[in-house]
Amino acid sequence: MAQLSTKVELYAKANGVNSIDFLSDVKLQNDGGGDYIKEWNLDIAKPTDEQLATYESSGNDEEALNVILRNRKNEYPAIGDQLDYIYHNGVTKWKTDMITPVKEKYPKS
């Protein structure tokens, strides 16, 4: 199930807002009965639960992609090591030895 914050971000993007500060623009809360929008300070209409529900599938896709990208980022060698490898071995070998294995381990689907 997609996080409420993800669905809010997708709703906002669909309505022309590309960035949300969850400390001031939109405040989410959970009092034990599930997440909800406590405060809405954007210049677009606050979404209904039904509107947010339409972003469930795309929210799940977005979150799954973020996990893949985070895993890739954590697995790639440090940038200095990559640049050194490129200097000594060339870009093609760098892609083959360092980049492709990580992308194959964590495919985008």
RAWO-V872130 format. One record per run of one state. SS is the DSSP state (h for helix, s for strand, l for the rest). FROM is the first residue (numbers start at 0). TO is the last residue. If there is no record, write none. Layout:
[[SS & FROM & TO] [SS & FROM & TO]]
This chain:
[[l & 0 & 2] [h & 3 & 13] [l & 14 & 24] [s & 25 & 29] [l & 30 & 33] [s & 34 & 39] [l & 40 & 47] [h & 48 & 52] [l & 53 & 54] [h & 55 & 74] [l & 75 & 77] [h & 78 & 88] [l & 89 & 89] [h & 90 & 104] [l & 105 & 108]]
